[in-house]
Every structure is written in structure tokens, then in C-alpha cells.
């Protein structure tokens, strides 16, 4: 029996798609998309982490790590509060880092209130504020009590293995355990746990370019193990995959999505959308590798997400699910 959570994600999602009622993957459209990405040479040259956030070398490593842990603890469910998006969250947290550095003190994070999040991060009323504050407290109480208040200590325990760090996040923080039950069996999706590891990897690339390798930041060097991450199943990537004809919805599901009806978390509709997205990206990656492009799933994900952001208002809408997981 393996203990790699990334393998659980791929195996369980393939099982979903083998029985899917409402979502299918169009193999011909997938092949066409993969070929277009090969020709564009776009996958392995996407924007740096700093372009979406800030230069990681500009703050002490521990401060930077706390920023990422807070960011990815809060990185879910923006659609009820449009036009606020992920970019607003990242920017507002960076503003808090610059103007209110005590916001990221361990003592403050373990006592985080909805009122403080409302004022410092979301700048007003926002969905699930009480739950978001509880999740910040949950994460940093573990960091405080079990890792001497140090995110550095937490990451060091993973021994520079991306799957180990995903597993450590899942084992330590209940709010990251993104799972569902589909037709009687368990499905593992793990969006936020994996994206946290991906963010650390992408930031490490920026650090290396800016200041070179260092003993301190080497804890973020996951080597080839970073290739084991799957994509991070959210709203935007299935939206663009559907627009490209890769994901095909049943009429019943298409009507719900196109009319912006809320789809319940862990319903067959929602699990099939997310599982289909994960497996489609895996197959795009595999097709790219066969075409001579050494892409990783996370690179395909980041590229499609960024492209999806550009056309999100010009294609069929994304599905709407109220969830703490994405």
C-alpha cells in the first residue's frame, strides 16, 4: 500500500470518470488542445510566482512561509463575492504584510477573528468569514503547538519531498482534507494542500533566480518529486476545458451550470466535474510529454488557469459550489 496522496487523487478520480454520468472527456478535443500547447511552447514558460504576489526574497523566509500558509488556507470560494478574486486576496495579504506586520505574528494568527479578516483582508463582508477565521486558527495552533511556531520547522519535516509535504498538511490540518464520497466510495481531490506545495515550489524558483541557492531556502527544493502533484481542481480550469470541448457535460448538468444554479458540494455533478478536470489535465500532460514537451501537471494547470482568467466572461460560466476546499 502506498502513502502518496497524489497517487490517491489520480486513482480515485480515474475511477470516477470510468463511471461518470454527467461529465465525459473528449479524447479528440484533448489531443487538439495538447498539440496547440506544444506549438505555442507556452506550458513551461508561464509567469513567475512573484508576478502574481511579490518577490519572496524581499522578506525573511519564515514571514514569507506564513504568508503562503495564510494565503492557501483562505484560497477558496470567491464567486459569491465577485468581483473579488484570488488576485485581490493575494494583494490584500501583501498589503497587510507591509502595513501591519503583526498580522502575521503567531500569537495573532492563533487568535484570528472574523472581524480582523473582514477589516484587513477582505475589506468588508465576505462569505464564510467565521469559517475562514476558524481555519486560520486551526492551522496556526498546530504550527504553534507542534512546530515551535515555525512554518520552517513544519516544511523541514517533509524532507524536501512534495508528496510528503502534501501528506503532512493533510495529516496536520483537517480543513485541508478535500475528499468526497461518490457512488459509495471515497474520492481524494486535495486542491489546497497541493497548491500550497506548488506555491512554495514556484516561489523557490524565483528565489533561486534572484539570490541563488541557500541553506535556508533549500527546504523548498523538492527536486523531481514536484512532478507527482496533480492539478488543483477548482472553478476556472474546468470552465476553460469545457470551452475547449475537452470536458463535455450532460444536458442536465449544462443547464445547471449555464443558469448559474448552485451545485452542492460532494454531489455527483460536482465530483465528476472536479475528477474530470484532474484526469483531463493528467492526460494533457501525458500527451505533451509524448510530443516532446516535458510538462508537469502543475504547469498545465497554471497555464490553463491563467488563460481561463482572460476569457472567463466570454465563455460558458464556471460551476458554482459553496465549499471551503476551492
N, C-alpha and C positions, 0 to 999 in steps of 0.2 A: 504493500500500500504506500502510495506517495503522499507527501505532505505539502506539495507545492500548490498553493491556492490558485495560481494562474492555470494550472492543468485542470483543476476542478471547474473553473469557469468555462474553458473550452469544451470539456467533455459534457458537462450538463447542458450547455447551450446547443451543442450538436444534437443532443437527444431531443431538445425542444423542437428544433427545426425539422427533425425527422418525423415529428408527429403534428406539426403546425397546421392549424385550421385556417388562420386568418392572415398569415404572412408567409410568402414564399420568396426565395432568392432566384432571380432570373439570371441563369448562368451566362447567357449570351450578352446581356447588358453589362454584367460584371466583367466579362472579358474585354468588352469595348472600353469600359472605363479604365481598366488596368492598362490597356495599350495606350490610351490617351495620356495617362500619367507617366508612362515610360517615355513617350515622345516629348512631353513637357519638361522632363528632368526636374520635376518640382518637389518630389517627395522628400528627398534627403537634404533639401536646401531651404527649409522653411524658416520663418523668423525666429530670432533668438528669444529666450525667456525674458531677457531684460526689456525687450521692446513692448511686452505686454505688462511688465511690472516695474522693476528698477534694477540697476546694476547691483548684483549680490555682493560685490566686493566693497560697496560703499558703506556697509555696516558690519559690526562684528558677527562672526559666524553664528553664535548662539542666538543673537537677535534675529538674524535672517531666518533661522530654522523655526523660531517661534512664529514669525510672520507666516511662513508656509503652513505650519500646523493649524494656525487660526484660519488662514485662507481656505484650506481644503476641508476644514471642519464645517465652514459656513457655505461651501460651494454647492448649493442645491436650491432648486425651486425658485426661480426668478419670475416665471411667467405671470403669476397673479399680480405682480407689481411692475409691469412694463411701464416706461422704457428702461428701468433699472436692469442692468445685465452684469455678467461676470466682470467685465472691464470696470464697471463702477465699484464693485466690491473690492477689486484689487487696488484701484486708485485710492479709495477711501481708507483702506487699511494702511496704505503707504503714507497718506496724509496724517493718520493717527500716529504712525511711527515717527514722523518728523516733528509734529507739533505737540504730541502727548506721549512721550516715550514710556511713561509709567503705565500706559495702557497694556504694554507687553510684559510688565513685571509678573512673575509667577504668582505672587500674592493676589494681584488684581485679576489675573485670568482664572484663578481658582474660586473667585468670588463674583465672577462676571454676572451682571444683571441685564435683563431685557432693556431696561431704561438706558443703560450705558451703551448697549449695542445700537439702540434706536438713535441716540444722540451722536455717537462717534463714528458709526459705520454706515448705517442705513439712512441717516438724516431724516427720519420720520417713521411713521407707522409702516410695518412690513409684515408679510405673512410669517407665521411660526416663530415670532420673536422669542417667546418664552422658551420654546424648544431649542432654538439656536443658542441661547444663553446657557441652557442646561447642558448642551453638548460641549460647549467650551469648558464649562466647569468639569465635566466628566473627563475630558481629555487631559486637562492640566492638573487635576487632582491625582491622576495616575502618574503623570510626569513628576509631580512634586513628591509623592509618597514613595514611589518605586524607583525613581531615576535621579534622585537628589535635585529635582527641579531643573534638570538639564535635558533638552531635546538632543543635544550632542551625545549624551550617555545612551539615550534611547536608540539612536541610529547606530551607534557603535556596536550595540548588541547584535545587530543583524549581520555583522562580519562582512560587510560590503557585498551582500547578496540581495538583489532586488526582490526575488520571491520570499526570502527570509524576512525582509522588512515588511512586505505586504502581510505576511502571516503574523508578525509581531504586532502590527497595527490592529489586525482583526482580533487577535488574542487579548489585546490590552484595552480596546475601546469598543464597547458594544454598539455605539452609534455609527460605526463604520461597517457593520456586518450586513451588507447588502445582499439579501437572499430572498427567495420566493419559493412557493410550492406550486408546481404545475402538474396537473393531472395525477396528483398523488405522490410526486417525488420532488426532491429538493433541487433548486437551481441556484447557482452561485454567480453573482454578477460583479460585485466588488468594484464599483466605479470609483468612489472617492479614495479607497485605500490604494488603488493602483495609480490614480492620478497624483496622489501625494508623492509617491516614489518617482513618477515621471517628472514632476516639477523639480524635485531635487536633482535628478539626472540632468535635466536641461539647464538648470542654473549652474551646475558643476561645469558643464561645457563652457558657459560664459566666464566662469571664474578662471578656468584654465587659459582661455584666450586673453583675459585681462591681466592676470598676475602670475600665471604658471602654476605648476603643482606645488602643493604644500602639505606638510604632515597633518595639519589641522583639517583641511578640506578633503583629504583623501578618503575620509569615511563616506563621501558621496560618490566615490568611484566604484560603480557596480560592475564594471567590465562587461563581458558578454552576457551576463545574467540579465541585463536590462532588456534583452531581446525576448525574454519569456513573458513580459507583460502583454496582456491583450489590449484592445482598445477600451475606451471608457464610455460605456453605454449611457447616453443622455438623450436630449431632445433634438439637437441640431444635426448630428450625423445621420440618424435615420431619415430626417427630413430631406437632406440632400441626396441620400441614396435612393429614396423614393422618387425624387425629382429626376434622377438619372436613370430610372427604370430598373434599378438593381433590386430594390425591395418592392414587392407588389402586394397590396393589401386587398383583402376581400371587400366586396361592396359594403357589407355591414360595418367593417372597421373603417373603411374610407369615409363613409358618411359621418361617423362619429368624429374623426379627426378633422375633416374638412369643415364641419359645422362647429368646431372648437368645443365639443362636448367633453367634459372631464371623464377620463378613463381611470378606473380605480387601480390603485397600486396592487400588484400581485394578481391582477385579473389575467385571464388567458390572453386577452388583447395586449396588455402591457408587457407581459413576459415574452410573448412572441416577437413584439417589436424590438425589444432590447436584445434578446437572444439572436434574432435575425441580423441585427446590426453587428454584433460581435463576430458572428460567423462570416458574414459578408466581408468584413474588414480583414479577417484572417485569410480568406480566400483571395482577396485583392492582393494582400501581402505576398501570398504564395505565388500568385500569377506574376507579380513584379519580379520576384526572385528568379523565376524561370526565364523572364525576359532580360535578366542580367542587371536588375536594379536591386541592390542589397538593402531593401527597406525593412523596417521594423513596424509592427502593428501600431505602436505609439506614434510613429512618424506619419503613417497613413491617416490615423485619427486626427492628429493636429492639423494636417493639410486639409482634410475634408471639413473639419470644424471651421477653419478659417475661411474656406471657400463658401461654406454654408452661411456664415455670418454675412457675406457680401450679397447673397441672393435670397435671404430668408423672407423678405417681403414680396418677392417676385414669383415664388413657387407655392405649392400647396402648404398649408401650415404644419407646424410641428404638433405632435400629440401633447395633450395636457394631462398631467398626473400630479396630484399633490403628494409629495414624497420627500423625506429627508435624505434620500440616497443620491439624487441627481436633480 
